[in-house]
Amino acid sequence: MKITKVKREDLKEISELRKETILKITSECLPESDLKVLIAMNSYKNLLWRYKYADMYCLKNKKKIIGTIDLYNNEIKGFYIHHEHIKEGLGTVLLDFIEKFAKKQGHKKIRLDCNKSAYGFYLKKGFNLIGKKEPTGKLIKRVIFIMEKELL
């Protein structure tokens, strides 16, 4: 397995991986309205924008993308592992990689937003809860945890 910088031609495959993962894994803990928002945020069109402004990386097994992670300023975005590879340690591999990358870029801390199902994972990885976004009732109907980690 290898971590590589995302190429423009990877974006369609990444969009599909994220959509599949959202539907297979995240759908268990999110209302349908939130799922639609997440899927839209990871559409090919939105990934094209992110490709221009974020550092995007993917984890490949041979030529197949099985994980993705993005760094936008000091925020982790687009962190997905293909649903067939959850609990194989690949999330830790990508997270460790992006932490080292962020530190090389001069960031002292990294931040992310997560849902309830990922909260425990990030606590184990040294992130601290610094805030919550409560449901607005309009677009997002779930609590979002805002987490941060100091890069040592």
MDTraj code that builds the backbone (N, CA, C; nanometers):
import mdtraj as md
import numpy as np

residues = "MET LYS ILE THR LYS VAL LYS ARG GLU ASP LEU LYS GLU ILE SER GLU LEU ARG LYS GLU THR ILE LEU LYS ILE THR SER GLU CYS LEU PRO GLU SER ASP LEU LYS VAL LEU ILE ALA MET ASN SER TYR LYS ASN LEU LEU TRP ARG TYR LYS TYR ALA ASP MET TYR CYS LEU LYS ASN LYS LYS LYS ILE ILE GLY THR ILE ASP LEU TYR ASN ASN GLU ILE LYS GLY PHE TYR ILE HIS HIS GLU HIS ILE LYS GLU GLY LEU GLY THR VAL LEU LEU ASP PHE ILE GLU LYS PHE ALA LYS LYS GLN GLY HIS LYS LYS ILE ARG LEU ASP CYS ASN LYS SER ALA TYR GLY PHE TYR LEU LYS LYS GLY PHE ASN LEU ILE GLY LYS LYS GLU PRO THR GLY LYS LEU ILE LYS ARG VAL ILE PHE ILE MET GLU LYS GLU LEU LEU".split()
xyz = np.array([
    [0.0833, -0.1181, 0.0000],
    [0.0000, 0.0000, 0.0000],
    [0.0877, 0.1243, 0.0000],
    [0.0334, 0.2286, -0.0628],
    [0.1125, 0.3494, -0.0805],
    [0.0232, 0.4728, -0.0682],
    [0.0740, 0.5770, -0.0011],
    [0.0038, 0.7048, 0.0068],
    [0.0604, 0.7953, -0.1015],
    [-0.0295, 0.8506, -0.1831],
    [0.0134, 0.9386, -0.2922],
    [-0.0705, 1.0657, -0.2927],
    [-0.0145, 1.1703, -0.3509],
    [-0.0892, 1.2950, -0.3694],
    [-0.1986, 1.2680, -0.4723],
    [-0.3165, 1.3178, -0.4459],
    [-0.4296, 1.2963, -0.5364],
    [-0.4051, 1.3682, -0.6683],
    [-0.4371, 1.2987, -0.7762],
    [-0.4330, 1.3580, -0.9101],
    [-0.5767, 1.3870, -0.9517],
    [-0.5905, 1.4811, -1.0424],
    [-0.7245, 1.5188, -1.0879],
    [-0.8033, 1.3970, -1.1375],
    [-0.7355, 1.3065, -1.2047],
    [-0.8056, 1.1885, -1.2579],
    [-0.8517, 1.0915, -1.1484],
    [-0.8065, 1.1115, -1.0238],
    [-0.8508, 1.0280, -0.9112],
    [-0.9847, 1.0735, -0.8531],
    [-1.0268, 1.1946, -0.8847],
    [-1.1394, 1.2564, -0.8143],
    [-1.2718, 1.1821, -0.8291],
    [-1.2992, 1.1265, -0.9459],
    [-1.4250, 1.0518, -0.9625],
    [-1.4260, 0.9268, -0.8749],
    [-1.3143, 0.8561, -0.8723],
    [-1.3048, 0.7362, -0.7881],
    [-1.3158, 0.7736, -0.6400],
    [-1.2552, 0.8849, -0.6023],
    [-1.2619, 0.9308, -0.4634],
    [-1.4053, 0.9676, -0.4260],
    [-1.4736, 1.0369, -0.5150],
    [-1.6130, 1.0741, -0.4896],
    [-1.6986, 0.9493, -0.4682],
    [-1.6787, 0.8482, -0.5498],
    [-1.7542, 0.7228, -0.5359],
    [-1.7203, 0.6513, -0.4059],
    [-1.5916, 0.6451, -0.3710],
    [-1.5498, 0.5811, -0.2462],
    [-1.6167, 0.6497, -0.1274],
    [-1.6141, 0.7820, -0.1265],
    [-1.6731, 0.8563, -0.0152],
    [-1.8240, 0.8354, -0.0087],
    [-1.8907, 0.8377, -0.1237],
    [-2.0359, 0.8173, -0.1257],
    [-2.0709, 0.6779, -0.0731],
    [-2.0001, 0.5767, -0.1211],
    [-2.0239, 0.4391, -0.0748],
    [-2.0042, 0.4275, 0.0755],
    [-1.8960, 0.4862, 0.1242],
    [-1.8648, 0.4782, 0.2666],
    [-1.9703, 0.5503, 0.3493],
    [-2.0117, 0.6670, 0.3032],
    [-2.1173, 0.7411, 0.3735],
    [-2.2437, 0.6564, 0.3821],
    [-2.2816, 0.5943, 0.2719],
    [-2.4048, 0.5149, 0.2696],
    [-2.3936, 0.3858, 0.3503],
    [-2.2775, 0.3206, 0.3479],
    [-2.2615, 0.1917, 0.4168],
    [-2.2337, 0.2078, 0.5663],
    [-2.1543, 0.3062, 0.6030],
    [-2.1096, 0.3189, 0.7416],
    [-2.1834, 0.4299, 0.8159],
    [-2.1797, 0.5476, 0.7605],
    [-2.2312, 0.6649, 0.8303],
    [-2.3827, 0.6675, 0.8362],
    [-2.4492, 0.6011, 0.7445],
    [-2.5959, 0.6058, 0.7405],
    [-2.6598, 0.5504, 0.8672],
    [-2.5860, 0.4677, 0.9407],
    [-2.6399, 0.4084, 1.0630],
    [-2.6599, 0.5114, 1.1738],
    [-2.5829, 0.6205, 1.1701],
    [-2.5890, 0.7156, 1.2816],
    [-2.6330, 0.8560, 1.2411],
    [-2.6716, 0.8746, 1.1154],
    [-2.7103, 1.0083, 1.0701],
    [-2.8488, 1.0089, 1.0077],
    [-2.9215, 1.1181, 1.0270],
    [-3.0492, 1.1311, 0.9570],
    [-3.0273, 1.1491, 0.8069],
    [-3.1291, 1.1183, 0.7297],
    [-3.1188, 1.1231, 0.5835],
    [-3.0774, 1.2606, 0.5321],
    [-3.1256, 1.3663, 0.5961],
    [-3.0899, 1.5014, 0.5507],
    [-2.9395, 1.5261, 0.5626],
    [-2.8775, 1.4765, 0.6698],
    [-2.7329, 1.4918, 0.6875],
    [-2.6559, 1.4087, 0.5856],
    [-2.7079, 1.2891, 0.5547],
    [-2.6433, 1.2049, 0.4534],
    [-2.6394, 1.2770, 0.3194],
    [-2.7501, 1.3397, 0.2830],
    [-2.7555, 1.4125, 0.1559],
    [-2.6534, 1.5252, 0.1529],
    [-2.6391, 1.5966, 0.2648],
    [-2.5408, 1.7052, 0.2728],
    [-2.3997, 1.6492, 0.2563],
    [-2.3685, 1.5414, 0.3277],
    [-2.2348, 1.4805, 0.3185],
    [-2.2037, 1.4318, 0.1773],
    [-2.3001, 1.3681, 0.1153],
    [-2.2794, 1.3187, -0.0215],
    [-2.2570, 1.4356, -0.1163],
    [-2.3347, 1.5413, -0.1018],
    [-2.3173, 1.6599, -0.1874],
    [-2.1807, 1.7238, -0.1659],
    [-2.1343, 1.7277, -0.0413],
    [-2.0030, 1.7863, -0.0118],
    [-1.8899, 1.7073, -0.0771],
    [-1.9145, 1.5807, -0.1043],
    [-1.8117, 1.4948, -0.1629],
    [-1.8396, 1.4611, -0.3085],
    [-1.9213, 1.5414, -0.3722],
    [-1.9485, 1.5225, -0.5150],
    [-1.8228, 1.5550, -0.5954],
    [-1.8189, 1.5063, -0.7163],
    [-1.7052, 1.5336, -0.8048],
    [-1.6836, 1.6840, -0.8190],
    [-1.7906, 1.7582, -0.8364],
    [-1.7818, 1.9040, -0.8534],
    [-1.7166, 1.9702, -0.7312],
    [-1.7589, 1.9323, -0.6123],
    [-1.6997, 1.9896, -0.4912],
    [-1.5562, 1.9436, -0.4700],
    [-1.5264, 1.8211, -0.5091],
    [-1.3883, 1.7736, -0.4973],
    [-1.2956, 1.8487, -0.5925],
    [-1.3466, 1.8881, -0.7077],
    [-1.2656, 1.9696, -0.7996],
    [-1.2226, 2.0993, -0.7324],
    [-1.3142, 2.1637, -0.6610],
    [-1.2801, 2.2860, -0.5881],
    [-1.1757, 2.2558, -0.4808],
    [-1.2013, 2.1513, -0.4027],
    [-1.1091, 2.1167, -0.2941],
    [-0.9709, 2.0825, -0.3487],
    [-0.9669, 2.0184, -0.4631],
    [-0.8406, 1.9801, -0.5272],
    [-0.7518, 2.1023, -0.5505],
    [-0.8145, 2.2151, -0.5820],
    [-0.7385, 2.3384, -0.6076],
    [-0.6825, 2.3993, -0.4801],
    [-0.7505, 2.3812, -0.3676],
    [-0.7166, 2.4564, -0.2470],
    [-0.6669, 2.3739, -0.1290],
    [-0.6780, 2.2435, -0.1351],
    [-0.6375, 2.1590, -0.0218],
    [-0.5268, 2.0640, -0.0654],
    [-0.4562, 2.0129, 0.0322],
    [-0.3594, 1.9059, 0.0072],
    [-0.4358, 1.7754, 0.0235],
    [-0.4528, 1.7042, -0.0867],
    [-0.5334, 1.5818, -0.0870],
    [-0.4432, 1.4606, -0.1111],
    [-0.4634, 1.3576, -0.0292],
    [-0.3845, 1.2352, -0.0409],
    [-0.4776, 1.1149, -0.0417],
    [-0.4292, 1.0099, -0.1063],
    [-0.5068, 0.8859, -0.1072],
    [-0.4156, 0.7682, -0.0758],
    [-0.4759, 0.6671, -0.0196],
    [-0.4078, 0.5419, 0.0103],
    [-0.4508, 0.4427, -0.0957],
    [-0.3518, 0.3884, -0.1667],
    [-0.3826, 0.2949, -0.2752],
    [-0.3294, 0.1565, -0.2426],
    [-0.4100, 0.0576, -0.2770],
    [-0.3686, -0.0817, -0.2726],
    [-0.3597, -0.1246, -0.4179],
    [-0.2389, -0.1408, -0.4656],
    [-0.2125, -0.1569, -0.6080],
    [-0.2594, -0.0283, -0.6752],
    [-0.3606, -0.0312, -0.7587],
    [-0.4063, 0.0924, -0.8227],
    [-0.5420, 0.1389, -0.7710],
    [-0.5967, 0.0648, -0.6765],
    [-0.7303, 0.0972, -0.6241],
    [-0.7185, 0.1876, -0.5012],
    [-0.7956, 0.2959, -0.5011],
    [-0.7976, 0.3876, -0.3875],
    [-0.8846, 0.3267, -0.2778],
    [-0.8266, 0.3135, -0.1580],
    [-0.9019, 0.2556, -0.0462],
    [-0.9143, 0.3522, 0.0720],
    [-0.8529, 0.4694, 0.0601],
    [-0.8645, 0.5686, 0.1665],
    [-0.8249, 0.7059, 0.1163],
    [-0.8799, 0.8094, 0.1808],
    [-0.8467, 0.9469, 0.1432],
    [-0.8383, 1.0341, 0.2681],
    [-0.7602, 1.1401, 0.2568],
    [-0.7528, 1.2411, 0.3628],
    [-0.7067, 1.3717, 0.2997],
    [-0.7654, 1.4819, 0.3451],
    [-0.7315, 1.6139, 0.2926],
    [-0.6890, 1.7030, 0.4084],
    [-0.6002, 1.7965, 0.3788],
    [-0.5632, 1.8990, 0.4757],
    [-0.5878, 2.0340, 0.4110],
    [-0.6759, 2.1120, 0.4721],
    [-0.7081, 2.2462, 0.4240],
    [-0.6669, 2.3419, 0.5346],
    [-0.5589, 2.4172, 0.5108],
    [-0.4933, 2.4949, 0.6160],
    [-0.4523, 2.3960, 0.7248],
    [-0.5068, 2.4081, 0.8445],
    [-0.4713, 2.3101, 0.9479],
    [-0.5898, 2.2199, 0.9833],
    [-0.6870, 2.2109, 0.8929],
    [-0.8055, 2.1287, 0.9181],
    [-0.8053, 2.0015, 0.8345],
    [-0.8304, 1.8905, 0.9020],
    [-0.8445, 1.7628, 0.8325],
    [-0.9858, 1.7552, 0.7765],
    [-0.9937, 1.7232, 0.6501],
    [-1.1215, 1.7083, 0.5799],
    [-1.1140, 1.5788, 0.4985],
    [-1.2268, 1.5316, 0.4527],
    [-1.2295, 1.4201, 0.3582],
    [-1.1550, 1.2958, 0.4020],
    [-1.1688, 1.2594, 0.5287],
    [-1.0986, 1.1426, 0.5830],
    [-1.1930, 1.0226, 0.5751],
    [-1.1672, 0.9376, 0.4780],
    [-1.2528, 0.8207, 0.4541],
    [-1.1673, 0.6977, 0.4267],
    [-1.2104, 0.5858, 0.4814],
    [-1.1534, 0.4551, 0.4495],
    [-1.2663, 0.3747, 0.3861],
    [-1.2370, 0.3062, 0.2768],
    [-1.3386, 0.2242, 0.2094],
    [-1.4017, 0.1302, 0.3113],
    [-1.5330, 0.1166, 0.3037],
    [-1.6072, 0.0397, 0.4043],
    [-1.5588, -0.1042, 0.4190],
    [-1.4994, -0.1627, 0.3163],
    [-1.4496, -0.3007, 0.3267],
    [-1.3162, -0.3084, 0.4016],
    [-1.2553, -0.1934, 0.4306],
    [-1.1234, -0.1911, 0.4948],
    [-1.1234, -0.1215, 0.6306],
    [-1.2423, -0.0984, 0.6856],
    [-1.2530, -0.0396, 0.8196],
    [-1.1970, -0.1398, 0.9212],
    [-1.1351, -0.0902, 1.0245],
    [-1.0791, -0.1708, 1.1350],
    [-0.9551, -0.2507, 1.0936],
    [-0.8859, -0.2047, 0.9883],
    [-0.7617, -0.2706, 0.9465],
    [-0.6388, -0.1859, 0.9803],
    [-0.6583, -0.0754, 1.0510],
    [-0.5464, 0.0119, 1.0869],
    [-0.5108, 0.1146, 0.9810],
    [-0.5870, 0.1182, 0.8726],
    [-0.5545, 0.2100, 0.7630],
    [-0.5857, 0.3551, 0.7983],
    [-0.6866, 0.3760, 0.8819],
    [-0.7171, 0.5108, 0.9279],
    [-0.6008, 0.5686, 1.0069],
    [-0.5410, 0.4865, 1.0905],
    [-0.4246, 0.5299, 1.1680],
    [-0.3086, 0.5640, 1.0755],
    [-0.2885, 0.4838, 0.9721],
    [-0.1807, 0.5098, 0.8752],
    [-0.2001, 0.6463, 0.8098],
    [-0.3202, 0.6735, 0.7605],
    [-0.3470, 0.8022, 0.6946],
    [-0.3395, 0.9189, 0.7930],
    [-0.3926, 0.9010, 0.9119],
    [-0.3903, 1.0083, 1.0108],
    [-0.2467, 1.0412, 1.0521],
    [-0.1653, 0.9392, 1.0769],
    [-0.0239, 0.9625, 1.1102],
    [0.0468, 1.0370, 0.9978],
    [0.0179, 0.9980, 0.8749],
    [0.0790, 1.0631, 0.7588],
    [0.0431, 1.2118, 0.7548],
    [-0.0852, 1.2435, 0.7689],
    [-0.1279, 1.3828, 0.7547],
    [-0.0795, 1.4670, 0.8723],
    [-0.0659, 1.4069, 0.9896],
    [-0.0100, 1.4802, 1.1039],
    [0.1352, 1.5192, 1.0762],
    [0.2132, 1.4264, 1.0240],
    [0.3534, 1.4568, 0.9904],
    [0.3609, 1.5618, 0.8806],
    [0.2747, 1.5495, 0.7812],
    [0.2709, 1.6464, 0.6717],
    [0.2360, 1.7859, 0.7254],
    [0.1354, 1.7935, 0.8108],
    [0.0931, 1.9226, 0.8673],
    [0.2061, 1.9864, 0.9479],
    [0.2757, 1.9046, 1.0228],
    [0.3880, 1.9560, 1.1024],
    [0.4969, 2.0117, 1.0111],
    [0.5274, 1.9413, 0.9023],
    [0.6268, 1.9906, 0.8056],
    [0.5830, 2.1218, 0.7419],
    [0.4520, 2.1417, 0.7295],
    [0.3979, 2.2652, 0.6727],
    [0.4008, 2.3798, 0.7740],
    [0.4416, 2.3506, 0.8958],
    [0.4534, 2.4541, 0.9982],
    [0.3345, 2.4684, 1.0917],
    [0.2396, 2.3772, 1.0820],
    [0.1231, 2.3841, 1.1707],
    [0.1592, 2.3308, 1.3093],
    [0.1127, 2.4005, 1.4109],
    [0.1358, 2.3601, 1.5505],
    [0.0218, 2.2722, 1.6022],
    [-0.0959, 2.2900, 1.5416],
    [-0.2147, 2.2138, 1.5805],
    [-0.2912, 2.1757, 1.4552],
    [-0.3684, 2.0680, 1.4666],
    [-0.4620, 2.0330, 1.3598],
    [-0.6004, 2.0203, 1.4215],
    [-0.6994, 2.0464, 1.3374],
    [-0.8382, 2.0429, 1.3829],
    [-0.9205, 1.9571, 1.2891],
    [-1.0352, 1.9150, 1.3383],
    [-1.1304, 1.8427, 1.2544],
    [-1.2675, 1.8475, 1.3185],
    [-1.3668, 1.8226, 1.2366],
    [-1.5042, 1.8036, 1.2828],
    [-1.5356, 1.6557, 1.2649],
    [-1.6087, 1.5985, 1.3591],
    [-1.6463, 1.4578, 1.3429],
    [-1.7842, 1.4328, 1.4014],
    [-1.8386, 1.3171, 1.3666],
    [-1.9674, 1.2777, 1.4224],
    [-1.9443, 1.1818, 1.5396],
    [-2.0529, 1.1429, 1.6012],
    [-2.0474, 1.0578, 1.7204],
    [-1.9739, 0.9262, 1.6950],
    [-1.9916, 0.8683, 1.5781],
    [-1.9309, 0.7371, 1.5511],
    [-1.7787, 0.7434, 1.5421],
    [-1.7214, 0.8581, 1.5075],
    [-1.5755, 0.8707, 1.4944],
    [-1.5104, 0.9336, 1.6178],
    [-1.5899, 0.9850, 1.7076],
    [-1.5405, 1.0591, 1.8233],
    [-1.4380, 0.9787, 1.9052],
    [-1.4702, 0.8545, 1.9376],
    [-1.3810, 0.7702, 2.0176],
    [-1.2474, 0.7446, 1.9497],
    [-1.2492, 0.7260, 1.8185],
    [-1.1256, 0.7045, 1.7423],
    [-1.0316, 0.8232, 1.7607],
    [-1.0851, 0.9429, 1.7458],
    [-1.0001, 1.0619, 1.7561],
    [-0.9505, 1.0850, 1.8983],
    [-1.0311, 1.0525, 1.9977],
    [-0.9836, 1.0624, 2.1361],
    [-0.8624, 0.9717, 2.1570],
    [-0.8711, 0.8484, 2.1058],
    [-0.7599, 0.7535, 2.1182],
    [-0.6349, 0.8032, 2.0470],
    [-0.6528, 0.8848, 1.9453],
    [-0.5402, 0.9356, 1.8664],
    [-0.4870, 1.0685, 1.9201],
    [-0.5330, 1.1078, 2.0379],
    [-0.4771, 1.2258, 2.1032],
    [-0.5479, 1.3573, 2.0762],
    [-0.6626, 1.3530, 2.0117],
    [-0.7394, 1.4753, 1.9880],
    [-0.8198, 1.5098, 2.1131],
    [-0.8414, 1.6382, 2.1324],
    [-0.9214, 1.6872, 2.2441],
    [-1.0454, 1.7572, 2.1914],
    [-1.1536, 1.7421, 2.2642],
    [-1.2774, 1.8106, 2.2289],
    [-1.2633, 1.9574, 2.2661],
    [-1.2838, 2.0465, 2.1686],
    [-1.2754, 2.1900, 2.1980],
    [-1.4092, 2.2607, 2.1770],
    [-1.5079, 2.1891, 2.1250],
    [-1.6392, 2.2499, 2.1060],
    [-1.7353, 2.1555, 2.0376],
    [-1.8587, 2.1999, 2.0293],
    [-1.9642, 2.1233, 1.9618],
    [-2.0467, 2.2193, 1.8786],
    [-2.0928, 2.1699, 1.7660],
    [-2.1916, 2.2429, 1.6871],
    [-2.3227, 2.1676, 1.7060],
    [-2.4174, 2.2335, 1.7646],
    [-2.5474, 2.1713, 1.7878],
    [-2.6288, 2.1737, 1.6587],
    [-2.7223, 2.0812, 1.6453],
    [-2.8059, 2.0792, 1.5243],
    [-2.8816, 2.2111, 1.5076],
    [-2.8847, 2.2592, 1.3858],
    [-2.9581, 2.3828, 1.3582],
    [-3.1037, 2.3533, 1.3278],
    [-3.1315, 2.2297, 1.2908],
    [-3.2679, 2.1922, 1.2575],
    [-3.3037, 2.2215, 1.1138],
    [-3.2209, 2.2984, 1.0459],
    [-3.2498, 2.3323, 0.9066],
    [-3.1779, 2.2354, 0.8142],
    [-3.0453, 2.2443, 0.8125],
    [-2.9684, 2.1617, 0.7201],
    [-2.9062, 2.0422, 0.7923],
    [-2.8372, 2.0682, 0.9013],
    [-2.7691, 1.9625, 0.9756],
    [-2.8508, 1.9291, 1.1000],
    [-2.8770, 1.7990, 1.1198],
    [-2.9615, 1.7568, 1.2317],
    [-2.8874, 1.6670, 1.3298],
    [-2.7562, 1.6844, 1.3390],
    [-2.6773, 1.6038, 1.4314],
    [-2.5755, 1.6933, 1.5011],
    [-2.5242, 1.6454, 1.6123],
    [-2.4178, 1.7169, 1.6824],
    [-2.2869, 1.6894, 1.6093],
    [-2.2090, 1.7938, 1.5896],
    [-2.0764, 1.7805, 1.5296],
    [-1.9753, 1.8166, 1.6375],
    [-1.8787, 1.7283, 1.6589],
    [-1.7745, 1.7512, 1.7583],
    [-1.6558, 1.8195, 1.6910],
    [-1.6063, 1.9257, 1.7525],
    [-1.4898, 1.9974, 1.7009],
    [-1.3713, 1.9544, 1.7864],
    [-1.2701, 1.8986, 1.7210],
    [-1.1572, 1.8412, 1.7937],
    [-1.0265, 1.9010, 1.7438],
    [-0.9273, 1.8983, 1.8318],
    [-0.7979, 1.9579, 1.7999],
    [-0.6873, 1.8741, 1.8636],
    [-0.5725, 1.8748, 1.7977],
    [-0.4565, 1.8032, 1.8504],
    [-0.3334, 1.8896, 1.8316],
    [-0.2544, 1.8965, 1.9359],
    [-0.1278, 1.9681, 1.9273],
    [-0.0261, 1.8759, 1.8618],
    [0.0474, 1.9299, 1.7652],
    [0.1492, 1.8508, 1.6962],
    [0.2825, 1.8701, 1.7674],
    [0.3317, 1.7642, 1.8248],
    [0.4571, 1.7717, 1.9014],
    [0.5771, 1.7383, 1.8171],
])
top = md.Topology()
chain = top.add_chain()
for i, resn in enumerate(residues, 1):
    res = top.add_residue(resn, chain, resSeq=i)
    for name in ("N", "CA", "C"):
        top.add_atom(name, md.element.get_by_symbol(name[0]), res)
traj = md.Trajectory(xyz[None], top)
